Structures are given as structure tokens and as C-alpha cells.
Amino acid sequence: MIKQLQFMAVIGFFLFCPRTWAEFVVEVTRGQEQAIPIAVVPFSSAEAAAASFDVAQLVSNDLARSGRFKPMDRKDIIDEPHIGANIAFDDWRRLNNDYIVVGQLLPQGEDRFGISFELYNVLNHQRLLGFQISSNRAGLRLASHQVADMVFEKIIGIRGAFSTHIAYISMVGAVPHRTYRLIVADADGENPHIVMQSNEPLMSPAWSPDGQSLAYVSFEDRLPSIYVQYLKTGERHQVSARAGVNQAPAWSPDGKKLALTLSTRDGNLDVYVLDLATQALTRITDDPGIDTEPQWSKDGRTLYFTSDRAGGPQIYSVGTSPGDRPRRLTFQGAYNARPRLSPDESTLAFVTQEDGAFRIATMDLKGHNDMQVLTKGRFDVSPSYAPNGAEIIYATRDRGRGVLAMVSSDGRVQERLVSSEGDVQEPAWSPF
Amino acid sequence: MMVSAREYSWPVVFSVALHGAIAVALLLVTRISFTPPRQIIQPLPINAVVISSQVLHAAQQAQEAQAAARAAESARAAAAVEAAKTLAAEQQRAAEEQSAAAQKAADAQRVEEAERAAAAQRVAEAQKAAEAQKAAEAQRAADAKRAAEQKARADREAELRRQLAEEEHVDAVEASPKRDQYVASLQNAIQHAWIRPPSARVGVDCMVEVTQVPGGAVTGARVTQCNGDAAVRQSIENAVYRASPLPDPPDPALFQRNFAFRFKPND
């Protein structure tokens, strides 16, 4: 997947007076886009049996999954330092490691553990991080993801999203006895919790901006209606059960409104904004075609949505103030749908049709609207950005089964999340 | 009266001799107590290892200032000696008048004159000594300066000769494709070692100063000017270390211990 890089030689060769630097200057205009080698040494744990938790393995897996790191294979790690003072840097360098993480998992009393760790640059012996995180046993997984987050941010320069969550819909069983579940899991797919379970379809989970609630579509009353559920208590409210279609909820950046799709009596779908406190409804689009799958800009003034008003589905944007006219954004290909805005709002991710297959594509909003297709599957749908913008999670099919997959936002790294059972679809990545 | 005067001739002589002895003793005492402290006039050690002409110039100025200060000090000391002598003489004169009231004015006059002459001589001696010291210091300073200048000149010449020779040779190899070959090989090595962080976008422009030893082992890498973030800086320094040992130049004359890399992503 690594691009073959062509190197443009731009050379300056200057001779200056002897005591100055820059005898000559060599310009490097390209770099290899490869994974950074790092060793995550198994953490010492005086009472390993008591903890029975492998911090280093989880950190190592997180870093590997990001595609930006190539952690050293556990079986190749011979020396096991646990503090910086014991690191034989030359040895680790000879094993081609740029960085090393060492640490300890220490019991701190009844159901209390301390994870202390250090990150070093092997090449110049510099200590880059040194932290201690305290946690109970149930929190060890989250604490370890936080270690990975810190390492990732220190080296890559962008915030790690390993300690965030994903929500998705899982379907188990054959159609007459099918069970639908709304599940929230760690970003690595582990630690799943059932938020809602129903014998009727559940759809379109959407995170509130504070990450505390989910909005989703439920057919539990045979007709689609939209619910908002508070995750900590499980408490939930029906917010929209209007006649016809109620679908595709999306939270406004202030968390006070939902953009959603409603239908008129003749079945025409349009985008509306619903004020959650007052239930006041504002119509955003008014077109005979289907307008759906709205998504907010960060300032809450623009909505991106899918519309087939020009024939096939294409992506448009529209201002939220009354009277704004929609503007078409996608022109390449006959099918572009389900827009999702990157956290820095520079890029739009969406589903495009290419050679009869559905694939995840991105489009630069600031430049020339160039489209880049990131995936190569047959049925890659429902993209959702990680809160740091580094990755996109999406749904795809693997041997007839719905699974989740991730692709780095530059398309370089792809991977699958293994689900234990059932069909999995409609992933939504939580905010930080 | 004449007879009596003659009868007292021996005591008078004795008295004069005694006064003379007292005067000499007093002079000796004043000389000891008014010798200026030696460490002040002692020239300070001058570092003859001069790094640059600026430093040299500053050292010279300091030396001159020191010499001037020392001269002023000597003059002050000489004046003090004179004043002390005058005081001593006055005291002595008073004592003389008291102890030998009968003594002749002529005798007293003689003693006084001798004393004054001695004092004048002392002053002259002190001045001469101070001048001699000053001259010696000036000489030393001049010597040091000359030595430093000579050394600097010699260094410059040697460096110039070396540079000239090097340039001639480099000019020669420059005519060949060897230099381009070397730069390309360095570029290639570092390019392959650079793992670009996502923040290393177009517009990032960073210089890294590299120190290598013969054989190409990198002993230092430091990002100087850089408009990138911490991750970019770190990735650049790491790239240089990762590329170690750097490729050998096709001609040893092309080897540079210190050089700079410019990281400027263009895509």
C-alpha cells in the first residue's frame, strides 16, 4: 500500500567559510510514508496474577492498528527493562527501533493499580514521556488506551483516539427471529456493551457532541421514530415520531438540536432541524427529490446532505438560515452519498460508486474538490471519522457478513475489526 | 666665648652625628611603611590564546587600561612618599628643637639640607622605579599582543592555504560528476530514512545541522530553523540518525564534517 515515491532532487551545494554550518545543503522533499518502528516492552507486574492484564500488548496493538507504527514482535524482545535507566539504547537501536516504551503495572491496594510508563527516543536517548496512571481493575483497559494515546500524540503530533468509543448496530439471528442491538465498544472493538436491544430494526446511531448520549432510529413501534438515550443511566426519550419517515438524526454542535429527515404526506423526504428543548421544527430543504443524511458544520451554520434532485444521489451543502439555496459539491461519478465532515472540516468523506462497487471516498473541500477513493471493497458504506481525523471507520461485507473496517484518512492503511457474531453495520465514532 | 665654643666642639660633633643617625633611621622607617603594595603593580596574566580579532582587540584595550591604571597608582604612591617624608621631617625638626635648643642654627640647617636632599633622592628613586615598572609592563603587554597577532596571522595563513588547496581540489572534482553523485547519495539515504508525520505538509521548511565523522557515522543532528511542529522536528532528527552511517563520498575531498539538510516536502 506504500506509494512508490518519486524523488525530486533539488540540490544546493554551497561552500562557506569553514567555521559555519551548511558546507552544503541537501534538500529532502519527500519522505517515506512508512510505519515507525517502536518497542513496547512487557510491563513488569510484581503480582501479575493479581492484575492479569497485559498493558504492553494492548498499547502495542493500538499503535499497530493505527498503521503509523510497527511495534516490535513480542517474541523478538529479549531484554525487558522496566525503567529508563535500564535501557541499553544501542541494543534497541541495533534492532531497528526508533522508540521504546517501558513501564510497570503496580498494585496499589484493594482493586487499585498504578501504570507507570516512560517513552524514549532510542536514536538520541531522549526521554519524551513519563507518566503514572492510577486505575481500578475495570479501568485498566481504558488506562492502557490512554498510554497509547499519549505515545501516539508525542510521536505523530496529533491526538490519539484509542481511548474513544464506537457505536454500531449488530443483528443476530435469521429474519423472523432477528435481534437488533445498539452496541457501544472501545475504539478497538473490544469491551462491547449493549445499549439497546429490539426485535425490530435499529438504525443510524449518532453521538451527541459531549459523547454522553446517542440518538438513533428505532422501529420498535413498527414505525420509525427517533430516540435520544443517555448512556450512563440508559434513560431515553422519544424525540420524533412524526407521520411517515423519521430518520438520519445528526446533533448540532451545541447539542441542542437535531437535524433529521422527515417525509410529507406524499412521501417526499426533506431535511429539517428539530429543537430538542422546544420541539420547534425548521424546514431546511424543500425539493421534490429525496434530501437526507444531514451533517452539521462546526459553526452550526451549514448542513451537508445527500439529494437526488439532479437525478442520482449527490452531496450538497445548505445554510441553516431560512432562504439559503443548496449548493452541489460532488460532480465526479453517478453516486455520492452519506457525507461526513472531517474534524478539521477540510475534507468530506462519503460513499461513492466505482465500477459497480460502493467505496469510501474523500474530497478536499478547500482545494480543487479532488476526489480520492480510499477503499477497494464491494460494499463499503457508512463512513464515520475518528475524532482526531486520522482514520475513518466504515461498514463492509466479508463473506456475506457485515463487519466493521477502518481506513486511514489518507487511504494508506486498512484493517478489519473482527466481530464475534452477527452482522455489524452503521458504525459511528464517538467524540473525544 | 670662643674658648668655650672650642671646648664644646666634641659634644657638637657628637650631637650632629647623632641627629644624622636619627634622620637616617627615620628615613628608613618611612620608606618601609610607604612602599606601595606590590600586587597592584604586578601585571595580570594575559591569555595569549586569541580566538578572534575582536577578542584580541578587547584584550589589548583591557591591557592598555590596566597599564594606565598602574601608572596612576605609581604616581599616587610617589606623592604619598613625599608627603610622608615632609611630615617626618617636620616632626624631626620639632624634636630637634626641643632636645637641642643650644644647637647652632647652622648645624640644624645642614642636617635639614642633608635630609631634604635624601628625601628628594628617595622621591626620584621611587619615580624611577615606577617608570621602570611601567615600561616593563608596557613591554610585556606589547610582547603578548605581538605574539597573539603573530599566532592569529599564522593561523589565518594556514587556514587560507588549506582552504585554497581544498577549493582547488574541490573545483577539480566539481568539474566531475562526483559531487552530484555524493549529494544524490546523501539525499537518497536521508529520504529513505525519513518517516513523514502527517503534519509535514507542503510549506514545511526545516534545516537540520548534521555532524558526521569519517566513515559516515552521525554524531549529531539538530534542527535549527523549522516552521514545523515538534513531531516534524523529531522526525527530521531521527531521519538523520536512522541514515547513519551516511554514504561515503566518491572522493575523500568531498567529505564534510558539518553540513545541513533542508527538509522541504513538495507534495
Contacts between the chains, C-beta under 8 A, distances in Angstrom:
chain1	res1	chain2	res2	distance
A	7	B	187	7.3
A	7	B	188	7.3
A	7	B	191	5.7
A	8	B	266	6.3
A	9	B	184	6.3
A	9	B	187	6.3
A	10	B	264	7.6
A	10	B	266	7.9
A	11	B	180	7.3
A	11	B	183	5.1
A	11	B	184	7.7
A	11	B	187	7.2
A	12	B	262	7.3
A	13	B	179	6.2
A	13	B	183	5.9
A	15	B	167	7.1
A	15	B	170	6.9
A	18	B	159	6.8
A	18	B	163	6.6
A	21	B	209	4.8
A	21	B	224	7.8
A	21	B	258	5.4
A	21	B	259	7.3
A	21	B	260	5.4
A	22	B	207	7.7
A	22	B	209	7.6
A	22	B	258	7.9
A	22	B	259	6.5
A	22	B	260	4.0
A	23	B	256	4.0
A	23	B	257	8.0
A	23	B	258	6.0
A	23	B	259	4.5
A	23	B	260	7.8
A	24	B	183	6.8
A	24	B	256	6.6
A	24	B	259	5.4
A	24	B	260	7.6
A	25	B	207	7.6
A	25	B	259	7.4
A	25	B	260	5.1
A	25	B	261	7.0
A	25	B	262	5.1
A	26	B	183	5.8
A	26	B	186	5.2
A	26	B	187	5.1
A	26	B	190	6.9
A	26	B	259	7.4
A	26	B	260	7.7
A	26	B	261	4.9
A	26	B	262	6.8
A	27	B	187	7.3
A	27	B	261	7.6
A	27	B	262	4.5
A	27	B	263	7.6
A	27	B	264	5.6
A	28	B	187	6.5
A	28	B	190	5.5
A	28	B	191	5.3
A	28	B	194	6.1
A	28	B	239	7.6
A	28	B	261	6.1
A	28	B	262	7.0
A	28	B	263	4.8
A	28	B	264	7.1
A	29	B	264	5.4
A	29	B	265	5.9
A	29	B	266	4.2
A	29	B	267	7.6
A	30	B	191	5.9
A	30	B	196	7.9
A	30	B	265	6.7
A	30	B	266	7.3
A	30	B	267	6.8
A	31	B	191	6.6
A	31	B	194	3.7
A	31	B	195	6.4
A	31	B	196	3.4
A	31	B	200	6.7
A	31	B	235	7.7
A	31	B	239	7.3
A	31	B	263	8.0
A	31	B	265	6.9
A	32	B	191	7.3
A	32	B	192	5.9
A	32	B	193	7.7
A	32	B	194	6.3
A	32	B	195	6.1
A	32	B	196	7.2
A	33	B	195	7.6
A	33	B	196	6.0
A	34	B	195	5.7
A	35	B	195	7.7
A	36	B	195	5.3
A	98	B	195	7.8
A	98	B	238	5.6
A	98	B	242	7.0
A	121	B	234	7.0
A	121	B	238	7.0
A	123	B	237	7.4
A	123	B	238	5.2
A	123	B	241	3.8
A	123	B	242	6.7
A	124	B	221	7.6
A	124	B	237	6.6
A	124	B	238	7.9
A	124	B	241	6.5
A	154	B	231	8.0
A	155	B	197	7.7
A	155	B	231	6.5
A	155	B	234	7.2
A	156	B	197	5.6
A	156	B	198	6.7
A	156	B	231	5.8
A	157	B	197	5.1
A	157	B	198	7.0
A	157	B	199	4.7
A	157	B	229	5.2
A	157	B	230	6.6
A	157	B	231	2.8
A	157	B	232	7.0
A	158	B	198	6.2
A	158	B	199	7.2
A	158	B	231	7.9
A	390	B	198	7.3
A	410	B	198	7.7
